[in-house]
Amino acid sequence: MDATHRHLLIERLGTLLAERRLLLGTAESCTGGLIAAACTDVSGSSAWFAGGIVAYANAVKENVLRVPRSILDTHGAVSEQTVRAMTQGACAVLGTDMAIAVSGVAGPTGGSPEKPVGTVWLAATLRGTIITQRHHFSGPRHAVREQTVLASIPMLLDLLESAYR
């Protein structure tokens, strides 16, 4: 997916959100705000994008997004449980109907046998319904981060479209 296609998908997402008077927020770790940046690249995004939280440190996940310390201690920052909690926290803090959260190992260091470099968890929520995905992306750090952004938009569209069929 190239930048033009990504932009078109985000425009579609924004149109659907605006038509339904829904707001989107982001909670990002490994992408460092790239999803929020991609959303705000679209003109008129203020009608449907509330904001984003870059929760790179566990302390931010815990203190700002309200991810329980027990989840971080038991499952780690890169886990399904953590991104689920991050989406809920983002909706609560940002006052949104929908949120996307991502946490992963972008590399080149930081991987483990259980969570090698390129492992990324994503969660999307819409009014309490949460879906998750785990990906194993390849390439250098910037490629893992970009692939994460590219995976997030169709995930949001799928959740939104399935809720309003």
Residue frames relative to the residue before (quaternion, step in Angstrom):
aa qw qx qy qz dx dy dz
M 1.0000 0.0000 0.0000 0.0000 0.00 0.00 0.00
D 0.2564 -0.7765 0.5563 0.1476 3.56 -0.73 1.01
A 0.7364 -0.4364 0.2899 0.4280 3.56 -1.33 0.17
T 0.6377 0.5308 -0.3334 0.4475 3.59 1.01 -0.75
H 0.6585 0.4984 -0.3032 0.4754 3.57 0.95 -0.90
R 0.6260 0.5298 -0.3305 0.4671 3.59 0.99 -0.85
H 0.6516 0.5206 -0.3097 0.4566 3.58 0.91 -0.94
L 0.6563 0.5109 -0.3077 0.4622 3.60 0.96 -0.86
L 0.6423 0.5125 -0.3219 0.4703 3.59 1.01 -0.80
I 0.6608 0.4920 -0.3100 0.4745 3.58 0.96 -0.82
E 0.6080 0.5316 -0.3536 0.4718 3.60 1.04 -0.66
R 0.6387 0.5160 -0.3188 0.4735 3.59 1.00 -0.85
L 0.6361 0.5221 -0.3194 0.4699 3.57 0.94 -0.91
G 0.6752 0.5068 -0.2896 0.4509 3.57 0.87 -0.94
T 0.6328 0.5297 -0.3249 0.4621 3.56 1.00 -0.81
L 0.6703 0.4963 -0.2964 0.4653 3.58 0.90 -0.94
L 0.6532 0.5063 -0.3134 0.4678 3.57 0.95 -0.85
A 0.6780 0.4966 -0.2948 0.4548 3.59 0.86 -0.95
E 0.6337 0.5377 -0.3291 0.4484 3.60 0.98 -0.83
R 0.7440 0.3854 -0.1995 0.5081 3.56 1.08 -0.78
R 0.3890 -0.7472 0.4460 0.3023 3.55 1.38 0.05
L 0.3965 0.6936 -0.4828 0.3586 3.53 0.96 1.01
L 0.2616 -0.7497 0.5880 0.1541 3.54 -1.21 0.60
L 0.2492 -0.7588 0.5915 0.1109 3.53 -1.13 0.84
G 0.0373 -0.7667 0.6400 0.0346 3.52 -1.20 0.69
T 0.2637 -0.7607 0.5709 0.1610 3.56 -1.25 0.37
A 0.0931 -0.7297 0.6733 0.0737 3.51 -1.31 0.57
E 0.0289 0.8517 -0.5140 0.0977 3.55 -0.20 1.30
S 0.1727 -0.7489 0.6301 0.1104 3.50 -1.10 0.80
C 0.8216 0.2875 -0.1637 0.4642 3.60 0.06 -1.26
T 0.6827 0.4791 -0.2982 0.4642 3.61 1.12 -0.48
G 0.3089 -0.8242 0.4469 0.1600 3.58 1.26 -0.09
G 0.7617 -0.3714 0.2027 0.4907 3.59 1.04 0.68
L 0.4211 0.7335 -0.4550 0.2788 3.60 1.24 0.05
I 0.6255 0.5209 -0.3505 0.4633 3.60 1.06 -0.66
A 0.6421 0.5086 -0.3159 0.4788 3.57 0.95 -0.86
A 0.6457 0.5198 -0.3186 0.4598 3.58 0.97 -0.84
A 0.6469 0.5138 -0.3205 0.4635 3.59 0.97 -0.84
C 0.6452 0.5126 -0.3220 0.4662 3.59 1.01 -0.77
T 0.7379 0.4236 -0.2452 0.4647 3.57 0.84 -0.91
D 0.4800 0.6257 -0.4465 0.4228 3.57 1.29 0.10
V 0.6415 0.5191 -0.3097 0.4723 3.58 1.25 -0.46
S 0.4570 -0.6849 0.5026 0.2637 3.55 -0.80 1.06
G 0.7941 0.2841 -0.2224 0.4892 3.56 -0.92 0.89
S 0.4054 0.7508 -0.4516 0.2608 3.57 1.26 0.03
S 0.5339 0.6283 -0.4160 0.3836 3.60 1.17 -0.33
A 0.5857 0.5816 -0.3667 0.4292 3.60 1.22 -0.32
W 0.8220 0.2016 -0.0773 0.5270 3.59 1.14 -0.53
F 0.6998 0.4101 -0.2740 0.5167 3.63 1.20 -0.18
A 0.2743 -0.8004 0.5169 0.1300 3.57 -0.57 1.19
G 0.7002 -0.4034 0.3056 0.5035 3.57 0.92 -0.87
G 0.2879 -0.7536 0.5670 0.1663 3.50 -1.35 0.03
I 0.2418 -0.7342 0.6181 0.1429 3.49 -1.29 0.53
V 0.2083 -0.7345 0.6315 0.1350 3.55 -0.86 0.99
A 0.0285 -0.8102 0.5823 -0.0610 3.52 -0.38 1.33
Y 0.0010 -0.8451 0.5330 -0.0414 3.54 0.53 1.21
A 0.7323 0.3701 -0.2137 0.5302 3.57 0.94 -0.89
N 0.5834 -0.5880 0.4307 0.3583 3.56 -1.12 0.68
A 0.6015 0.5694 -0.3636 0.4265 3.59 1.06 -0.67
V 0.6475 0.4898 -0.3206 0.4879 3.60 1.05 -0.68
K 0.6070 0.5384 -0.3536 0.4654 3.58 1.00 -0.76
E 0.7159 0.4574 -0.2468 0.4662 3.55 0.89 -0.97
N 0.7850 0.3901 -0.1947 0.4401 3.59 0.68 -1.08
V 0.7370 0.3745 -0.2309 0.5132 3.60 1.05 -0.64
L 0.7788 0.3335 -0.1705 0.5032 3.58 0.81 -1.02
R 0.3936 -0.7627 0.4359 0.2710 3.57 1.33 -0.08
V 0.2535 0.7308 -0.5766 0.2631 3.57 0.99 0.82
P 0.4490 -0.7071 0.4641 0.2882 3.62 -0.64 1.02
R 0.5567 -0.6113 0.4559 0.3293 3.56 -1.00 0.89
S 0.6180 0.5652 -0.3499 0.4198 3.61 1.01 -0.75
I 0.6308 0.5112 -0.3370 0.4766 3.62 1.05 -0.67
L 0.6699 0.4934 -0.3028 0.4649 3.58 0.87 -0.92
D 0.6759 0.4936 -0.2963 0.4601 3.60 0.94 -0.84
T 0.7271 0.4474 -0.2396 0.4624 3.57 0.94 -0.89
H 0.8252 0.2560 -0.0902 0.4953 3.58 0.81 -1.02
G 0.4530 -0.6867 0.4505 0.3468 3.59 1.19 -0.44
A 0.6684 -0.5189 0.3665 0.3868 3.53 -1.32 0.31
V 0.7235 0.3641 -0.2171 0.5448 3.57 1.08 -0.73
S 0.4497 0.6609 -0.4713 0.3727 3.55 0.18 1.31
E 0.6357 -0.5239 0.4104 0.3911 3.51 -1.28 0.41
Q 0.6509 0.5368 -0.3185 0.4322 3.56 0.92 -0.92
T 0.6667 0.5104 -0.3042 0.4500 3.57 0.96 -0.86
V 0.7030 0.4502 -0.2984 0.4626 3.62 0.79 -0.89
R 0.5719 0.5597 -0.3854 0.4596 3.60 1.12 -0.53
A 0.6874 0.4720 -0.2749 0.4787 3.56 0.88 -0.98
M 0.6186 0.5516 -0.3435 0.4417 3.60 1.05 -0.72
T 0.6515 0.5057 -0.3332 0.4570 3.62 0.95 -0.77
Q 0.6498 0.5112 -0.3167 0.4648 3.55 0.97 -0.84
G 0.6544 0.5127 -0.3031 0.4659 3.56 1.00 -0.84
A 0.6362 0.5308 -0.3294 0.4527 3.57 0.98 -0.82
C 0.6529 0.5063 -0.3193 0.4641 3.59 0.91 -0.87
A 0.6732 0.5014 -0.2976 0.4548 3.57 0.93 -0.89
V 0.7174 0.4552 -0.2585 0.4597 3.58 0.81 -1.00
L 0.7626 0.3832 -0.1959 0.4829 3.57 0.92 -0.91
G 0.3957 -0.7392 0.4623 0.2886 3.59 1.25 -0.25
T 0.4366 0.7114 -0.4395 0.3318 3.56 1.05 0.81
D 0.5126 -0.6229 0.5052 0.3066 3.51 -1.36 0.35
M 0.7891 0.1856 -0.0342 0.5845 3.54 1.16 -0.74
A 0.0435 0.7913 -0.6093 0.0253 3.55 -1.14 0.66
I 0.1984 -0.7161 0.6529 0.1471 3.50 -1.36 0.43
A 0.0520 -0.7810 0.6220 0.0193 3.55 -1.06 0.81
V 0.0418 -0.7922 0.6088 0.0019 3.55 -1.07 0.80
S 0.0758 0.7557 -0.6483 0.0530 3.51 -1.19 0.73
G 0.1965 0.8036 -0.5360 0.1682 3.55 -0.79 0.97
V 0.4909 -0.6056 0.5379 0.3209 3.48 -1.44 -0.06
A 0.1694 -0.8360 0.5176 0.0675 3.57 -0.09 1.30
G 0.4247 -0.7328 0.4404 0.2978 3.59 1.21 -0.41
P 0.5552 0.0161 -0.7751 -0.3012 1.47 -2.45 -0.25
T 0.6933 0.3936 -0.2808 0.5344 3.60 1.24 -0.19
G 0.6206 0.5985 -0.3916 0.3214 3.54 -1.33 -0.01
G 0.5546 0.6217 -0.3972 0.3849 3.58 1.21 -0.16
S 0.1492 -0.7497 0.6362 0.1050 3.53 -1.35 0.29
P 0.6798 -0.4629 0.3350 0.4598 3.62 -1.18 0.15
E 0.6912 0.4674 -0.2775 0.4763 3.60 1.03 -0.77
K 0.7886 0.1260 -0.0369 0.6007 3.57 1.10 -0.76
P 0.0812 -0.8344 0.5441 0.0333 3.58 0.30 1.23
V 0.6782 -0.4442 0.3786 0.4465 3.54 -1.30 0.30
G 0.7346 0.3677 -0.3059 0.4812 3.55 -0.90 0.98
T 0.5348 0.6050 -0.4113 0.4229 3.60 1.27 -0.18
V 0.0792 0.7885 -0.6028 0.0932 3.56 -0.77 1.06
W 0.1835 -0.7453 0.6324 0.1046 3.53 -1.06 0.88
L 0.0777 -0.7686 0.6343 0.0298 3.54 -1.07 0.86
A 0.0161 -0.7625 0.6461 0.0312 3.55 -1.17 0.63
A 0.0837 -0.7608 0.6419 0.0476 3.52 -1.13 0.76
T 0.0766 -0.7943 0.6019 0.0301 3.54 -1.03 0.79
L 0.0324 -0.7542 0.6556 0.0159 3.50 -1.21 0.69
R 0.8326 -0.2072 0.0905 0.5055 3.54 -0.47 1.28
G 0.8091 -0.3140 0.1214 0.4816 3.55 0.79 1.09
T 0.6213 0.4870 -0.3532 0.5021 3.60 1.19 -0.31
I 0.0689 -0.8103 0.5819 -0.0027 3.57 -0.73 1.09
I 0.0562 -0.7554 0.6517 0.0395 3.54 -1.05 0.87
T 0.1479 -0.7941 0.5859 0.0658 3.55 -1.14 0.67
Q 0.0741 -0.7604 0.6428 0.0560 3.52 -1.33 0.44
R 0.1675 -0.7357 0.6427 0.1329 3.52 -1.20 0.62
H 0.0837 -0.7919 0.6047 0.0149 3.54 -0.96 0.93
H 0.1777 -0.7226 0.6535 0.1383 3.51 -1.32 0.45
F 0.0771 -0.8242 0.5610 -0.0088 3.54 -0.03 1.34
S 0.2663 -0.7581 0.5738 0.1583 3.54 -1.22 0.48
G 0.5997 0.5722 -0.4304 0.3573 3.49 -1.33 0.28
P 0.6921 -0.4561 0.3469 0.4388 3.55 -1.32 -0.04
R 0.7833 -0.3808 0.2429 0.4271 3.54 -1.36 0.27
H 0.6934 0.4747 -0.2971 0.4534 3.60 0.75 -0.99
A 0.6415 0.5261 -0.3264 0.4530 3.60 1.07 -0.69
V 0.6300 0.5200 -0.3314 0.4721 3.60 1.00 -0.80
R 0.6674 0.5006 -0.3006 0.4623 3.57 0.93 -0.88
E 0.6712 0.4900 -0.2999 0.4685 3.60 0.92 -0.87
Q 0.6377 0.5180 -0.3281 0.4663 3.60 1.00 -0.79
T 0.6128 0.5429 -0.3415 0.4617 3.57 1.11 -0.66
V 0.6332 0.5100 -0.3245 0.4833 3.58 0.95 -0.84
L 0.6803 0.5055 -0.2903 0.4442 3.58 0.86 -0.96
A 0.6579 0.4947 -0.3085 0.4768 3.61 1.10 -0.63
S 0.6345 0.5843 -0.3328 0.3813 3.58 1.06 -0.69
I 0.6688 0.5364 -0.3202 0.4031 3.59 0.90 -0.85
P 0.6758 0.4560 -0.3191 0.4833 3.67 0.81 -0.81
M 0.5985 0.5636 -0.3588 0.4421 3.58 1.11 -0.65
L 0.6607 0.4912 -0.2948 0.4851 3.58 0.95 -0.87
L 0.6497 0.5160 -0.3143 0.4614 3.58 0.94 -0.87
D 0.6475 0.5244 -0.3197 0.4511 3.59 0.92 -0.89
L 0.6697 0.4935 -0.3021 0.4655 3.58 0.89 -0.92
L 0.6766 0.4971 -0.2901 0.4593 3.57 0.88 -0.92
E 0.6916 0.4758 -0.2846 0.4629 3.58 0.85 -0.94
S 0.6580 0.5006 -0.3237 0.4601 3.61 0.99 -0.73
A 0.6525 0.5184 -0.3146 0.4545 3.60 1.09 -0.61
Y 0.7827 0.3058 -0.1459 0.5220 3.58 1.14 -0.59
R 0.2907 0.7549 -0.5317 0.2507 3.59 0.97 0.80
